[in-house]
Amino acid sequence: MILVLEKRSRRSQAMVWLSPVLALGITVVIGGFIFASLGLDPFKALYIYFIDPMTSLWSIEELIVKAAPLVMIGVGLAICYTANVWNIGAEGQLTMGALFGSAIPIYFTDWQSPLVLVLMLVLGAIGGALFAAIPALLKNRFGANEILTSLMLVYVAQLILDWVIRGPWKDPKGFNFPQSVSFEGWQLLPLLGEGRVHLGAVLALIAAVLLWVMMGRSLRGFEIRVIGNSPRAGAFAGFAQKKVVLFCFMLSGALAGLAGICEVAGPSGQLQPVISPGYGFTAIIVAFLGRLNPIGVIFAGILLAISYLGGEAAQVELGISDKMAQVFQGMLLFLILACETLIHYRIKLAPGRGAVKEA
């Protein structure tokens, strides 16, 4: 006897929305066993990991700062995945957006004007969109697999960043550290209050709401949903699949690039060899955890931001590795995909090859 997947005649709408909660619950249970195997009190460890990041005003502000790029990138990826366009290279698009946007304060160091910040944000979005257009064009023209091309371009972007920050864009007064000049004044995002929450958080919310309206109320959103569900039906309706691929890639790339320049002009304050702790990859989990719904992505982004803060707190208070946050994120993605599979398929026993031959 062997285990096989049999397609369900219809999927449960309740489980469509409950599956992320189920995946999160299983992740917490497995995480408790992992902490126990390390000789730690699982309840205390889970409290530090998931609850402690929300117990003070400072931690809530940090939570918003980390959630902003995840939401901004996640809503763009949600649109891509709804259309069955698999952009895996948001981390590279984030990097290129940071590079494009940082060119102004690096080359025009003394220029102080509200226009500077606007141009930085616009260039950041353009940089991410142009970089995302590469795998889209390769897919449309040559049929190249967008998963591979977008992922490989991440390393290209990171190498370009490493080269410019150690070469032509290195601060001559920075004591040979690989970093650009520090941004000042209008080259930085305005803060919302006296903490570290900046304008990028507002931009992330605006992006999520606008894309939610687009997907639910516009012809473009309908086109994306139809192409994602049935490319053949979309062709009969007159929708151009290649245009949808290019649009989705450039939209998600623009949002990733905008997140990149917001990171540089926000928490970092200058261009450095490492811009994000992997926001572009974590946003893939955010998109699926949010059920590819822009509003759902907001809550998913907050949850994954908790895993970043919880991982940092666990390192300090429990002395565990910084890889533990990645373990939780990886388990969560695996279980989300497993639950998604079981929504569409059921597991059943079937006769093995030997049994079929004997019959």
MIVO-513073 format. One record per residue (C-alpha): residue number from 1; x, y, z. Coordinates in nm, 2 decimals. Each point is the difference from the previous one (the first is absolute). Example, Ala and Ser with C-alpha at 12.3 -4.5 7.8 and 13.67 -1.06 7.14 Angstrom:
<pt k="1" px="1.23" py="-0.45" pz="0.78"/>
<pt k="2" px="0.14" py="0.34" pz="-0.07"/>
// end
This chain:
<pt k="1" px="0.00" py="0.00" pz="0.00"/>
<pt k="2" px="0.12" py="0.35" pz="-0.08"/>
<pt k="3" px="-0.12" py="0.35" pz="0.09"/>
<pt k="4" px="-0.14" py="0.21" pz="-0.29"/>
<pt k="5" px="-0.16" py="0.34" pz="-0.03"/>
<pt k="6" px="-0.35" py="0.00" pz="-0.14"/>
<pt k="7" px="-0.15" py="0.33" pz="-0.12"/>
<pt k="8" px="-0.31" py="0.11" pz="0.20"/>
<pt k="9" px="-0.32" py="0.07" pz="-0.19"/>
<pt k="10" px="-0.03" py="0.33" pz="0.19"/>
<pt k="11" px="0.21" py="0.18" pz="0.26"/>
<pt k="12" px="-0.12" py="0.12" pz="0.34"/>
<pt k="13" px="-0.03" py="0.37" pz="0.01"/>
<pt k="14" px="0.03" py="-0.01" pz="0.38"/>
<pt k="15" px="0.34" py="-0.18" pz="-0.02"/>
<pt k="16" px="0.12" py="0.25" pz="-0.26"/>
<pt k="17" px="0.00" py="0.27" pz="0.27"/>
<pt k="18" px="0.07" py="-0.23" pz="0.30"/>
<pt k="19" px="0.30" py="-0.17" pz="-0.15"/>
<pt k="20" px="0.25" py="0.29" pz="0.08"/>
<pt k="21" px="-0.12" py="-0.02" pz="0.36"/>
<pt k="22" px="0.04" py="-0.37" pz="0.01"/>
<pt k="23" px="0.35" py="0.03" pz="-0.16"/>
<pt k="24" px="0.10" py="0.26" pz="0.26"/>
<pt k="25" px="-0.13" py="-0.22" pz="0.29"/>
<pt k="26" px="0.19" py="-0.30" pz="-0.12"/>
<pt k="27" px="0.31" py="0.22" pz="-0.04"/>
<pt k="28" px="-0.03" py="0.11" pz="0.36"/>
<pt k="29" px="-0.04" py="-0.36" pz="0.13"/>
<pt k="30" px="0.30" py="-0.12" pz="-0.20"/>
<pt k="31" px="0.20" py="0.30" pz="0.12"/>
<pt k="32" px="-0.09" py="-0.09" pz="0.36"/>
<pt k="33" px="0.15" py="-0.35" pz="-0.05"/>
<pt k="34" px="0.31" py="0.16" pz="-0.16"/>
<pt k="35" px="0.06" py="0.23" pz="0.30"/>
<pt k="36" px="-0.06" py="-0.30" pz="0.23"/>
<pt k="37" px="0.26" py="-0.20" pz="-0.19"/>
<pt k="38" px="0.25" py="0.28" pz="0.06"/>
<pt k="39" px="-0.06" py="-0.03" pz="0.38"/>
<pt k="40" px="-0.21" py="0.32" pz="0.02"/>
<pt k="41" px="-0.34" py="0.06" pz="0.15"/>
<pt k="42" px="-0.22" py="-0.01" pz="-0.31"/>
<pt k="43" px="-0.27" py="0.23" pz="0.16"/>
<pt k="44" px="0.25" py="0.26" pz="0.10"/>
<pt k="45" px="0.18" py="-0.02" pz="-0.34"/>
<pt k="46" px="-0.33" py="0.03" pz="-0.19"/>
<pt k="47" px="-0.10" py="0.29" pz="0.21"/>
<pt k="48" px="0.32" py="0.18" pz="-0.07"/>
<pt k="49" px="-0.02" py="-0.08" pz="-0.37"/>
<pt k="50" px="-0.37" py="0.09" pz="-0.07"/>
<pt k="51" px="-0.14" py="0.21" pz="0.29"/>
<pt k="52" px="0.29" py="0.20" pz="0.13"/>
<pt k="53" px="0.04" py="0.21" pz="-0.33"/>
<pt k="54" px="-0.35" py="0.15" pz="0.07"/>
<pt k="55" px="0.04" py="0.09" pz="0.37"/>
<pt k="56" px="0.15" py="0.35" pz="-0.02"/>
<pt k="57" px="-0.04" py="0.31" pz="-0.21"/>
<pt k="58" px="0.36" py="-0.02" pz="-0.12"/>
<pt k="59" px="-0.05" py="-0.36" pz="-0.12"/>
<pt k="60" px="-0.32" py="0.09" pz="-0.17"/>
<pt k="61" px="0.18" py="0.28" pz="-0.19"/>
<pt k="62" px="0.27" py="-0.24" pz="-0.10"/>
<pt k="63" px="-0.27" py="-0.25" pz="-0.11"/>
<pt k="64" px="-0.15" py="0.26" pz="-0.23"/>
<pt k="65" px="0.34" py="0.09" pz="-0.14"/>
<pt k="66" px="0.07" py="-0.36" pz="-0.09"/>
<pt k="67" px="-0.35" py="-0.07" pz="-0.12"/>
<pt k="68" px="0.00" py="0.29" pz="-0.25"/>
<pt k="69" px="0.24" py="-0.15" pz="-0.26"/>
<pt k="70" px="-0.16" py="-0.34" pz="0.04"/>
<pt k="71" px="-0.35" py="0.13" pz="-0.07"/>
<pt k="72" px="0.12" py="0.22" pz="-0.29"/>
<pt k="73" px="0.18" py="-0.28" pz="-0.17"/>
<pt k="74" px="-0.26" py="-0.26" pz="0.09"/>
<pt k="75" px="-0.29" py="0.18" pz="-0.16"/>
<pt k="76" px="0.19" py="0.01" pz="-0.33"/>
<pt k="77" px="0.09" py="-0.36" pz="0.02"/>
<pt k="78" px="-0.36" py="-0.09" pz="0.08"/>
<pt k="79" px="-0.11" py="0.16" pz="-0.33"/>
<pt k="80" px="0.27" py="-0.20" pz="-0.18"/>
<pt k="81" px="-0.10" py="-0.33" pz="0.15"/>
<pt k="82" px="-0.37" py="0.06" pz="-0.06"/>
<pt k="83" px="0.09" py="0.02" pz="-0.37"/>
<pt k="84" px="0.23" py="-0.31" pz="0.03"/>
<pt k="85" px="0.30" py="0.21" pz="-0.07"/>
<pt k="86" px="0.28" py="-0.12" pz="0.23"/>
<pt k="87" px="0.22" py="0.29" pz="0.10"/>
<pt k="88" px="0.25" py="-0.14" pz="0.25"/>
<pt k="89" px="0.25" py="0.28" pz="-0.05"/>
<pt k="90" px="-0.15" py="0.28" pz="0.21"/>
<pt k="91" px="0.32" py="0.01" pz="0.21"/>
<pt k="92" px="0.20" py="0.10" pz="-0.30"/>
<pt k="93" px="-0.27" py="0.26" pz="-0.11"/>
<pt k="94" px="0.02" py="0.14" pz="0.35"/>
<pt k="95" px="0.37" py="0.04" pz="-0.04"/>
<pt k="96" px="-0.02" py="0.17" pz="-0.34"/>
<pt k="97" px="-0.27" py="0.24" pz="0.13"/>
<pt k="98" px="0.24" py="0.10" pz="0.28"/>
<pt k="99" px="0.28" py="0.05" pz="-0.24"/>
<pt k="100" px="-0.20" py="0.21" pz="-0.24"/>
<pt k="101" px="-0.16" py="0.22" pz="0.27"/>
<pt k="102" px="0.33" py="0.05" pz="0.18"/>
<pt k="103" px="0.17" py="0.14" pz="-0.30"/>
<pt k="104" px="-0.14" py="0.35" pz="0.07"/>
<pt k="105" px="0.12" py="0.05" pz="0.35"/>
<pt k="106" px="0.34" py="-0.16" pz="-0.09"/>
<pt k="107" px="0.06" py="0.22" pz="-0.31"/>
<pt k="108" px="-0.18" py="0.31" pz="0.13"/>
<pt k="109" px="0.10" py="-0.01" pz="0.37"/>
<pt k="110" px="-0.09" py="0.36" pz="0.08"/>
<pt k="111" px="-0.34" py="0.01" pz="-0.18"/>
<pt k="112" px="-0.27" py="0.05" pz="0.26"/>
<pt k="113" px="-0.36" py="0.03" pz="-0.13"/>
<pt k="114" px="-0.33" py="-0.19" pz="0.03"/>
<pt k="115" px="0.06" py="-0.08" pz="-0.37"/>
<pt k="116" px="0.31" py="-0.21" pz="0.10"/>
<pt k="117" px="-0.21" py="-0.24" pz="0.20"/>
<pt k="118" px="-0.26" py="-0.03" pz="-0.27"/>
<pt k="119" px="0.26" py="-0.07" pz="-0.26"/>
<pt k="120" px="0.17" py="-0.26" pz="0.22"/>
<pt k="121" px="-0.33" py="-0.19" pz="0.05"/>
<pt k="122" px="-0.09" py="0.03" pz="-0.37"/>
<pt k="123" px="0.35" py="-0.12" pz="-0.11"/>
<pt k="124" px="-0.02" py="-0.29" pz="0.25"/>
<pt k="125" px="-0.33" py="-0.12" pz="-0.15"/>
<pt k="126" px="0.14" py="0.04" pz="-0.35"/>
<pt k="127" px="0.32" py="-0.19" pz="0.08"/>
<pt k="128" px="-0.20" py="-0.29" pz="0.15"/>
<pt k="129" px="-0.24" py="-0.01" pz="-0.30"/>
<pt k="130" px="0.27" py="0.01" pz="-0.26"/>
<pt k="131" px="0.19" py="-0.28" pz="0.17"/>
<pt k="132" px="-0.32" py="-0.21" pz="0.03"/>
<pt k="133" px="-0.08" py="0.06" pz="-0.37"/>
<pt k="134" px="0.31" py="-0.22" pz="-0.09"/>
<pt k="135" px="-0.15" py="-0.34" pz="0.10"/>
<pt k="136" px="-0.34" py="0.11" pz="-0.14"/>
<pt k="137" px="0.15" py="0.08" pz="-0.34"/>
<pt k="138" px="0.21" py="-0.32" pz="0.00"/>
<pt k="139" px="-0.32" py="-0.20" pz="0.08"/>
<pt k="140" px="-0.20" py="0.17" pz="-0.27"/>
<pt k="141" px="0.26" py="-0.01" pz="-0.27"/>
<pt k="142" px="0.18" py="-0.33" pz="0.06"/>
<pt k="143" px="-0.22" py="-0.19" pz="0.24"/>
<pt k="144" px="0.26" py="0.01" pz="0.27"/>
<pt k="145" px="-0.10" py="-0.12" pz="0.35"/>
<pt k="146" px="-0.07" py="0.32" pz="0.20"/>
<pt k="147" px="0.07" py="-0.18" pz="0.33"/>
<pt k="148" px="0.36" py="-0.07" pz="-0.10"/>
<pt k="149" px="0.07" py="0.33" pz="-0.18"/>
<pt k="150" px="-0.15" py="0.22" pz="0.27"/>
<pt k="151" px="0.18" py="-0.19" pz="0.28"/>
<pt k="152" px="0.34" py="0.01" pz="-0.18"/>
<pt k="153" px="-0.03" py="0.37" pz="-0.05"/>
<pt k="154" px="-0.01" py="0.04" pz="0.38"/>
<pt k="155" px="0.37" py="-0.09" pz="0.01"/>
<pt k="156" px="0.07" py="0.24" pz="-0.29"/>
<pt k="157" px="-0.15" py="0.29" pz="0.19"/>
<pt k="158" px="0.18" py="-0.09" pz="0.32"/>
<pt k="159" px="0.33" py="-0.01" pz="-0.18"/>
<pt k="160" px="-0.06" py="0.33" pz="-0.17"/>
<pt k="161" px="-0.08" py="0.15" pz="0.35"/>
<pt k="162" px="0.31" py="-0.15" pz="0.14"/>
<pt k="163" px="0.21" py="0.15" pz="-0.28"/>
<pt k="164" px="-0.13" py="0.35" pz="0.01"/>
<pt k="165" px="0.00" py="0.02" pz="0.38"/>
<pt k="166" px="0.37" py="-0.11" pz="0.02"/>
<pt k="167" px="0.10" py="0.20" pz="-0.31"/>
<pt k="168" px="-0.15" py="0.32" pz="-0.16"/>
<pt k="169" px="-0.27" py="0.07" pz="0.26"/>
<pt k="170" px="0.21" py="-0.07" pz="0.31"/>
<pt k="171" px="0.01" py="0.30" pz="0.24"/>
<pt k="172" px="0.35" py="0.15" pz="-0.03"/>
<pt k="173" px="-0.03" py="0.12" pz="0.36"/>
<pt k="174" px="-0.13" py="-0.33" pz="0.13"/>
<pt k="175" px="0.33" py="-0.14" pz="0.13"/>
<pt k="176" px="0.00" py="-0.26" pz="-0.28"/>
<pt k="177" px="-0.33" py="-0.16" pz="0.12"/>
<pt k="178" px="-0.22" py="-0.14" pz="-0.29"/>
<pt k="179" px="-0.27" py="0.26" pz="0.03"/>
<pt k="180" px="-0.13" py="0.31" pz="-0.18"/>
<pt k="181" px="-0.02" py="0.35" pz="0.13"/>
<pt k="182" px="-0.26" py="0.04" pz="0.27"/>
<pt k="183" px="-0.34" py="0.14" pz="-0.12"/>
<pt k="184" px="-0.12" py="0.32" pz="0.17"/>
<pt k="185" px="-0.31" py="0.22" pz="0.01"/>
<pt k="186" px="-0.24" py="-0.05" pz="-0.30"/>
<pt k="187" px="0.21" py="-0.30" pz="-0.10"/>
<pt k="188" px="-0.16" py="-0.20" pz="0.28"/>
<pt k="189" px="-0.36" py="-0.11" pz="0.05"/>
<pt k="190" px="-0.20" py="0.22" pz="0.24"/>
<pt k="191" px="-0.07" py="-0.17" pz="0.34"/>
<pt k="192" px="-0.35" py="-0.05" pz="0.13"/>
<pt k="193" px="0.03" py="0.12" pz="0.35"/>
<pt k="194" px="0.32" py="-0.02" pz="0.22"/>
<pt k="195" px="0.08" py="-0.37" pz="-0.06"/>
<pt k="196" px="0.14" py="-0.18" pz="-0.30"/>
<pt k="197" px="-0.32" py="-0.05" pz="-0.20"/>
<pt k="198" px="0.04" py="0.18" pz="-0.33"/>
<pt k="199" px="-0.21" py="0.10" pz="-0.31"/>
<pt k="200" px="0.07" py="-0.34" pz="-0.15"/>
<pt k="201" px="-0.26" py="-0.16" pz="0.23"/>
<pt k="202" px="-0.26" py="0.23" pz="-0.15"/>
<pt k="203" px="0.11" py="-0.07" pz="-0.35"/>
<pt k="204" px="-0.03" py="-0.38" pz="0.06"/>
<pt k="205" px="-0.36" py="0.04" pz="0.13"/>
<pt k="206" px="-0.09" py="0.22" pz="-0.30"/>
<pt k="207" px="0.14" py="-0.26" pz="-0.24"/>
<pt k="208" px="-0.20" py="-0.28" pz="0.16"/>
<pt k="209" px="-0.33" py="0.20" pz="-0.01"/>
<pt k="210" px="0.06" py="0.11" pz="-0.36"/>
<pt k="211" px="0.08" py="-0.35" pz="-0.12"/>
<pt k="212" px="-0.30" py="-0.14" pz="0.19"/>
<pt k="213" px="-0.22" py="0.24" pz="-0.18"/>
<pt k="214" px="0.17" py="-0.08" pz="-0.34"/>
<pt k="215" px="-0.05" py="-0.37" pz="0.05"/>
<pt k="216" px="-0.36" py="0.03" pz="0.10"/>
<pt k="217" px="-0.14" py="0.29" pz="-0.19"/>
<pt k="218" px="0.20" py="0.04" pz="-0.33"/>
<pt k="219" px="0.02" py="-0.17" pz="-0.34"/>
<pt k="220" px="0.38" py="-0.05" pz="0.06"/>
<pt k="221" px="-0.07" py="-0.19" pz="0.32"/>
<pt k="222" px="-0.26" py="-0.22" pz="-0.18"/>
<pt k="223" px="0.25" py="-0.06" pz="-0.28"/>
<pt k="224" px="0.27" py="-0.11" pz="0.25"/>
<pt k="225" px="-0.24" py="-0.24" pz="0.18"/>
<pt k="226" px="-0.13" py="-0.15" pz="-0.33"/>
<pt k="227" px="0.35" py="-0.06" pz="-0.14"/>
<pt k="228" px="0.11" py="-0.15" pz="0.33"/>
<pt k="229" px="-0.30" py="-0.24" pz="0.02"/>
<pt k="230" px="-0.02" py="-0.09" pz="-0.37"/>
<pt k="231" px="0.24" py="0.14" pz="-0.26"/>
<pt k="232" px="-0.21" py="-0.16" pz="-0.28"/>
<pt k="233" px="-0.31" py="0.18" pz="0.12"/>
<pt k="234" px="0.19" py="0.32" pz="0.02"/>
<pt k="235" px="0.12" py="-0.05" pz="-0.36"/>
<pt k="236" px="-0.36" py="-0.05" pz="-0.11"/>
<pt k="237" px="-0.10" py="0.32" pz="0.19"/>
<pt k="238" px="0.27" py="0.19" pz="-0.19"/>
<pt k="239" px="0.24" py="0.04" pz="0.29"/>
<pt k="240" px="0.37" py="0.01" pz="-0.09"/>
<pt k="241" px="0.19" py="-0.23" pz="0.23"/>
<pt k="242" px="0.34" py="0.15" pz="-0.09"/>
<pt k="243" px="-0.12" py="0.34" pz="0.09"/>
<pt k="244" px="-0.13" py="-0.13" pz="0.33"/>
<pt k="245" px="0.34" py="-0.17" pz="0.07"/>
<pt k="246" px="0.19" py="0.33" pz="-0.06"/>
<pt k="247" px="-0.25" py="0.21" pz="0.20"/>
<pt k="248" px="0.01" py="-0.23" pz="0.30"/>
<pt k="249" px="0.38" py="-0.03" pz="0.00"/>
<pt k="250" px="0.05" py="0.38" pz="-0.03"/>
<pt k="251" px="-0.27" py="0.08" pz="0.26"/>
<pt k="252" px="0.15" py="-0.24" pz="0.25"/>
<pt k="253" px="0.35" py="0.12" pz="-0.09"/>
<pt k="254" px="-0.10" py="0.37" pz="0.05"/>
<pt k="255" px="-0.13" py="-0.08" pz="0.34"/>
<pt k="256" px="0.31" py="-0.20" pz="0.10"/>
<pt k="257" px="0.22" py="0.29" pz="-0.13"/>
<pt k="258" px="-0.21" py="0.25" pz="0.20"/>
<pt k="259" px="0.05" py="-0.22" pz="0.31"/>
<pt k="260" px="0.37" py="0.00" pz="-0.07"/>
<pt k="261" px="0.04" py="0.38" pz="-0.01"/>
<pt k="262" px="-0.23" py="0.03" pz="0.30"/>
<pt k="263" px="0.24" py="-0.23" pz="0.19"/>
<pt k="264" px="0.30" py="0.21" pz="-0.10"/>
<pt k="265" px="-0.16" py="0.34" pz="0.06"/>
<pt k="266" px="-0.16" py="-0.13" pz="0.32"/>
<pt k="267" px="0.16" py="-0.23" pz="0.25"/>
<pt k="268" px="0.34" py="-0.02" pz="-0.17"/>
<pt k="269" px="0.06" py="0.37" pz="-0.09"/>
<pt k="270" px="0.26" py="-0.10" pz="-0.26"/>
<pt k="271" px="0.08" py="-0.27" pz="-0.25"/>
<pt k="272" px="0.17" py="-0.30" pz="0.15"/>
<pt k="273" px="0.11" py="-0.35" pz="-0.13"/>
<pt k="274" px="-0.31" py="-0.16" pz="0.16"/>
<pt k="275" px="-0.33" py="0.19" pz="-0.04"/>
<pt k="276" px="-0.25" py="-0.25" pz="0.14"/>
<pt k="277" px="0.01" py="-0.33" pz="0.20"/>
<pt k="278" px="-0.18" py="-0.18" pz="-0.29"/>
<pt k="279" px="-0.32" py="0.20" pz="-0.02"/>
<pt k="280" px="-0.04" py="-0.09" pz="-0.37"/>
<pt k="281" px="0.00" py="-0.37" pz="0.08"/>
<pt k="282" px="-0.21" py="0.02" pz="0.32"/>
<pt k="283" px="-0.26" py="0.20" pz="-0.20"/>
<pt k="284" px="-0.07" py="-0.32" pz="-0.19"/>
<pt k="285" px="-0.13" py="-0.16" pz="0.32"/>
<pt k="286" px="-0.19" py="0.33" pz="0.08"/>
<pt k="287" px="-0.18" py="-0.02" pz="-0.34"/>
<pt k="288" px="-0.12" py="-0.36" pz="0.05"/>
<pt k="289" px="-0.08" py="0.05" pz="0.37"/>
<pt k="290" px="-0.22" py="0.29" pz="-0.10"/>
<pt k="291" px="-0.18" py="-0.23" pz="-0.25"/>
<pt k="292" px="0.12" py="0.23" pz="-0.29"/>
<pt k="293" px="-0.24" py="0.26" pz="0.13"/>
<pt k="294" px="0.16" py="0.35" pz="0.04"/>
<pt k="295" px="-0.19" py="0.07" pz="0.32"/>
<pt k="296" px="0.09" py="-0.35" pz="0.14"/>
<pt k="297" px="0.37" py="0.08" pz="-0.09"/>
<pt k="298" px="-0.01" py="0.28" pz="0.25"/>
<pt k="299" px="-0.07" py="-0.24" pz="0.29"/>
<pt k="300" px="0.24" py="-0.26" pz="-0.14"/>
<pt k="301" px="0.28" py="0.26" pz="-0.02"/>
<pt k="302" px="-0.05" py="0.09" pz="0.37"/>
<pt k="303" px="0.01" py="-0.36" pz="0.09"/>
<pt k="304" px="0.33" py="-0.06" pz="-0.18"/>
<pt k="305" px="0.14" py="0.32" pz="0.14"/>
<pt k="306" px="-0.07" py="-0.15" pz="0.34"/>
<pt k="307" px="0.22" py="-0.30" pz="-0.10"/>
<pt k="308" px="0.29" py="0.24" pz="-0.07"/>
<pt k="309" px="-0.03" py="0.18" pz="0.33"/>
<pt k="310" px="-0.07" py="-0.32" pz="0.19"/>
<pt k="311" px="0.31" py="-0.16" pz="-0.16"/>
<pt k="312" px="0.21" py="0.30" pz="0.12"/>
<pt k="313" px="-0.14" py="-0.01" pz="0.35"/>
<pt k="314" px="0.05" py="-0.38" pz="0.02"/>
<pt k="315" px="0.37" py="0.04" pz="-0.10"/>
<pt k="316" px="0.05" py="0.25" pz="0.29"/>
<pt k="317" px="-0.20" py="-0.17" pz="0.27"/>
<pt k="318" px="0.03" py="-0.37" pz="-0.09"/>
<pt k="319" px="0.34" py="0.00" pz="-0.18"/>
<pt k="320" px="-0.13" py="-0.18" pz="-0.30"/>
<pt k="321" px="0.13" py="0.04" pz="-0.36"/>
<pt k="322" px="-0.13" py="0.27" pz="-0.23"/>
<pt k="323" px="-0.10" py="-0.27" pz="-0.24"/>
<pt k="324" px="-0.30" py="-0.09" pz="0.22"/>
<pt k="325" px="-0.21" py="0.27" pz="-0.15"/>
<pt k="326" px="0.07" py="-0.15" pz="-0.34"/>
<pt k="327" px="-0.10" py="-0.34" pz="0.13"/>
<pt k="328" px="-0.34" py="0.13" pz="0.11"/>
<pt k="329" px="-0.05" py="0.18" pz="-0.33"/>
<pt k="330" px="0.10" py="-0.31" pz="-0.20"/>
<pt k="331" px="-0.24" py="-0.22" pz="0.20"/>
<pt k="332" px="-0.28" py="0.25" pz="-0.04"/>
<pt k="333" px="0.04" py="0.01" pz="-0.38"/>
<pt k="334" px="0.02" py="-0.38" pz="-0.03"/>
<pt k="335" px="-0.31" py="-0.05" pz="0.21"/>
<pt k="336" px="-0.19" py="0.27" pz="-0.19"/>
<pt k="337" px="0.08" py="-0.17" pz="-0.33"/>
<pt k="338" px="-0.09" py="-0.34" pz="0.16"/>
<pt k="339" px="-0.34" py="0.13" pz="0.12"/>
<pt k="340" px="-0.06" py="0.16" pz="-0.34"/>
<pt k="341" px="0.07" py="-0.34" pz="-0.17"/>
<pt k="342" px="-0.24" py="-0.18" pz="0.23"/>
<pt k="343" px="-0.27" py="0.26" pz="-0.08"/>
<pt k="344" px="0.01" py="-0.11" pz="-0.36"/>
<pt k="345" px="0.09" py="-0.37" pz="0.04"/>
<pt k="346" px="-0.07" py="-0.28" pz="0.24"/>
<pt k="347" px="0.24" py="-0.27" pz="0.10"/>
<pt k="348" px="-0.11" py="-0.36" pz="-0.06"/>
<pt k="349" px="0.15" py="-0.35" pz="-0.01"/>
<pt k="350" px="0.04" py="-0.16" pz="-0.34"/>
<pt k="351" px="0.14" py="-0.34" pz="-0.11"/>
<pt k="352" px="0.37" py="0.00" pz="-0.06"/>
<pt k="353" px="0.16" py="-0.11" pz="-0.33"/>
<pt k="354" px="0.06" py="-0.35" pz="0.13"/>
<pt k="355" px="-0.37" py="-0.04" pz="0.10"/>
<pt k="356" px="-0.11" py="0.12" pz="-0.35"/>
<pt k="357" px="0.23" py="-0.25" pz="-0.17"/>
<pt k="358" px="-0.12" py="-0.29" pz="0.21"/>
<pt k="359" px="-0.36" py="0.09" pz="-0.08"/>
// end
